[in-house]
Amino acid sequence: MSTPDQRIDELEMRIAHQEKTISDLNDVITAQWKRIERLERQLQRLDEEVQSLDSREAPANQKPPHY
């Protein structure tokens, strides 16, 4: 049977472990959000580039100039 001091020590160790786990998870989530934001910006730039290229192309129903 545990003494009250042993139980308190165990609880303090569990809390310390949980705090470390929460901190580690927070770091991972923060890094993931930064990556998501970077990828969203990259996707937006690529989408704008594709739209720009599409607007420069000749329409599909128009004959090329060599006809």
N, CA and C of each residue as an Amber inpcrd file, in Angstrom:
protein
   201
   0.8310000  -1.1760000   0.0000000   0.0000000   0.0000000   0.0000000
   0.8840000   1.2510000   0.0000000   0.5020000   2.2330000  -0.7710000
   1.2830000   3.4620000  -0.9030000   0.9850000   4.4210000   0.2280000
   2.0270000   5.1220000   0.6020000   1.8370000   6.1730000   1.5950000
   1.3530000   7.4300000   0.8700000   0.7740000   8.3520000   1.5810000
   0.3300000   9.5950000   0.9330000   1.4700000  10.3230000   0.2150000
   2.6630000  10.2980000   0.7870000   3.8050000  10.9600000   0.1320000
   4.1660000  10.2680000  -1.1830000   4.1050000   8.9380000  -1.2040000
   4.4020000   8.1990000  -2.4360000   3.3510000   8.5060000  -3.5070000
   2.0940000   8.5670000  -3.0860000   1.0230000   8.8680000  -4.0310000
   1.1920000  10.2720000  -4.6120000   1.5630000  11.2130000  -3.7610000
   1.7900000  12.5860000  -4.2320000   2.9480000  12.6100000  -5.2170000
   4.0300000  11.9010000  -4.9070000   5.1790000  11.8260000  -5.8130000
   4.7730000  11.2410000  -7.1650000   3.9720000  10.1700000  -7.1450000
   3.5030000   9.5530000  -8.3910000   2.6490000  10.5300000  -9.1960000
   1.7630000  11.2270000  -8.5160000   0.9170000  12.1990000  -9.2040000
   1.7370000  13.3360000  -9.8030000   2.7330000  13.8040000  -9.0670000
   3.6040000  14.8650000  -9.5860000   4.3730000  14.3970000 -10.8100000
   4.8340000  13.1450000 -10.7870000   5.5530000  12.6060000 -11.9480000
   4.6110000  12.4870000 -13.1480000   3.3840000  12.0290000 -12.9140000
   2.4060000  11.9230000 -14.0010000   2.1000000  13.2910000 -14.5930000
   1.9270000  14.2700000 -13.7270000   1.6380000  15.6230000 -14.2080000
   2.8070000  16.1520000 -15.0290000   4.0200000  15.9430000 -14.5550000
   5.2040000  16.4000000 -15.2920000   5.2670000  15.7170000 -16.6590000
   4.9860000  14.4250000 -16.6890000   4.9880000  13.7010000 -17.9640000
   3.9000000  14.2310000 -18.8980000   2.7150000  14.4660000 -18.3530000
   1.6210000  14.9800000 -19.1690000   1.9230000  16.3760000 -19.7000000
   2.5280000  17.2180000 -18.8780000   2.9020000  18.5600000 -19.3270000
   3.9180000  18.4930000 -20.4610000   4.8660000  17.5790000 -20.3540000
   5.8670000  17.4110000 -21.4260000   5.1940000  16.9170000 -22.7020000
   4.2810000  15.9640000 -22.5630000   3.5650000  15.4410000 -23.7290000
   2.7470000  16.5360000 -24.3930000   2.0500000  17.3350000 -23.6020000
   1.2480000  18.4300000 -24.1500000   2.1400000  19.4350000 -24.8640000
   3.2640000  19.7560000 -24.2880000   4.2020000  20.6860000 -24.9080000
   4.7270000  20.1360000 -26.2350000   5.0780000  18.8610000 -26.2500000
   5.5610000  18.2270000 -27.4820000   4.4770000  18.2330000 -28.5650000
   3.2490000  17.9030000 -28.1780000   2.1510000  17.9090000 -29.1370000
   1.8890000  19.3120000 -29.6700000   1.9800000  20.2940000 -28.8120000
   1.7940000  21.6740000 -29.2390000   2.8500000  22.0710000 -30.2650000
   4.0860000  21.6610000 -30.0360000   5.1600000  21.9520000 -30.9870000
   4.8810000  21.3130000 -32.3500000   4.3990000  20.0840000 -32.3360000
   4.0880000  19.3900000 -33.5890000   2.9490000  20.0940000 -34.3170000
   1.9120000  20.4490000 -33.5890000   0.7630000  21.1240000 -34.2040000
   1.1770000  22.4780000 -34.7770000   1.9880000  23.2090000 -34.0460000
   2.4610000  24.5070000 -34.5290000   3.2590000  24.3400000 -35.8200000
   4.1350000  23.3660000 -35.8600000   4.9290000  23.1190000 -37.0750000
   4.0290000  22.7020000 -38.2300000   3.0240000  21.8870000 -37.9590000
   2.1110000  21.4610000 -39.0230000   1.3240000  22.6390000 -39.5750000
   0.8470000  23.5290000 -38.7110000   0.0960000  24.6920000 -39.1870000
   0.9670000  25.5970000 -40.0420000   2.2150000  25.7810000 -39.6400000
   3.1260000  26.5970000 -40.4570000   3.2980000  25.9670000 -41.8300000
   3.4510000  24.6500000 -41.8720000   3.6070000  23.9660000 -43.1560000
   2.3300000  24.0700000 -43.9880000   1.1780000  23.9030000 -43.3590000
  -0.0970000  24.0190000 -44.0700000  -0.2420000  25.4170000 -44.6650000
   0.0750000  26.4420000 -43.8850000  -0.0270000  27.8090000 -44.3910000
   0.9170000  28.0300000 -45.5670000   2.1350000  27.4950000 -45.4760000
   3.1010000  27.6260000 -46.5690000   2.5930000  26.9070000 -47.8180000
   2.0370000  25.7040000 -47.6410000   1.5180000  24.9520000 -48.7780000
   0.2920000  25.6320000 -49.3890000  -0.5450000  26.2470000 -48.5660000
  -1.6960000  26.9770000 -49.0900000  -1.2560000  28.1650000 -49.9350000
  -0.2360000  28.8880000 -49.4700000   0.2900000  30.0140000 -50.2680000
   0.8680000  29.5110000 -51.5850000   1.5950000  28.4090000 -51.5320000
   2.1770000  27.8420000 -52.7460000   1.0790000  27.3970000 -53.7060000
   0.0570000  26.7590000 -53.2050000  -1.0600000  26.3260000 -54.0340000
  -1.7620000  27.5200000 -54.6720000  -1.9390000  28.5790000 -53.9200000
  -2.5780000  29.7740000 -54.4700000  -1.7310000  30.3700000 -55.5900000
  -0.4200000  30.4400000 -55.4000000   0.4560000  30.9570000 -56.4590000
   0.3800000  30.0820000 -57.7050000   0.3980000  28.7670000 -57.5260000
   0.3190000  27.8670000 -58.6680000  -1.0240000  27.9950000 -59.3790000
  -2.0980000  28.1480000 -58.6150000  -3.4220000  28.3280000 -59.2010000
  -3.4670000  29.6130000 -60.0250000  -2.8940000  30.6860000 -59.4880000
  -2.8430000  31.9460000 -60.2290000  -2.0130000  31.7970000 -61.5080000
  -0.9360000  31.0550000 -61.4260000  -0.0910000  30.8410000 -62.6070000
  -0.8390000  30.0430000 -63.6730000  -1.5590000  29.0120000 -63.2670000
  -2.3400000  28.2120000 -64.2170000  -3.4250000  29.0680000 -64.8530000
  -4.0980000  29.8840000 -64.0640000  -5.1300000  30.7570000 -64.6110000
  -4.5280000  31.7440000 -65.6000000  -3.3550000  32.2410000 -65.3000000
  -2.6660000  33.1630000 -66.1970000  -2.3220000  32.4710000 -67.5180000
  -1.8450000  31.2400000 -67.4330000  -1.5160000  30.4880000 -68.6420000
  -2.7730000  30.1760000 -69.4430000  -3.8590000  29.8390000 -68.7670000
  -5.1150000  29.5480000 -69.4530000  -5.6300000  30.7630000 -70.2010000
  -5.4620000  31.9490000 -69.6300000  -5.9750000  33.1520000 -70.2860000
  -5.1460000  33.5110000 -71.5170000  -3.9200000  33.0350000 -71.6030000
  -3.0570000  33.3190000 -72.7570000  -3.2840000  32.3410000 -73.9030000
  -3.8470000  31.1800000 -73.6160000  -4.0500000  30.1770000 -74.6600000
  -5.1630000  30.6070000 -75.6060000  -5.0370000  30.1510000 -76.8440000
  -6.0730000  30.4260000 -77.8380000  -7.3000000  29.5910000 -77.5070000
  -8.4740000  30.1380000 -77.7190000  -9.6800000  29.3460000 -77.4650000
  -9.7060000  28.0770000 -78.3060000 -10.3210000  27.0190000 -77.7960000
 -10.3290000  25.7150000 -78.4670000 -11.0800000  25.7470000 -79.7850000
 -12.0690000  26.6140000 -79.9330000 -12.8590000  26.6330000 -81.1650000
 -12.2870000  27.5700000 -82.2170000 -11.1970000  28.2270000 -81.9360000
 -10.5840000  29.1390000 -82.8980000  -9.5130000  28.3960000 -83.6910000
  -9.5140000  28.5850000 -85.0030000  -8.5030000  27.9300000 -85.8440000
  -7.1610000  28.6040000 -85.6540000  -6.0910000  27.8360000 -85.6770000
  -4.7610000  28.4280000 -85.5840000  -4.5060000  29.3250000 -86.7970000
  -3.5840000  30.2590000 -86.6980000  -3.3410000  31.2180000 -87.7880000
  -2.8390000  30.5850000 -89.0890000  -2.2760000  29.3910000 -89.0590000
  -1.7550000  28.8020000 -90.2930000  -2.8260000  28.1590000 -91.1480000
  -4.0980000  28.1820000 -90.7900000  -5.1720000  27.6330000 -91.6270000
  -5.7030000  28.6400000 -92.5690000
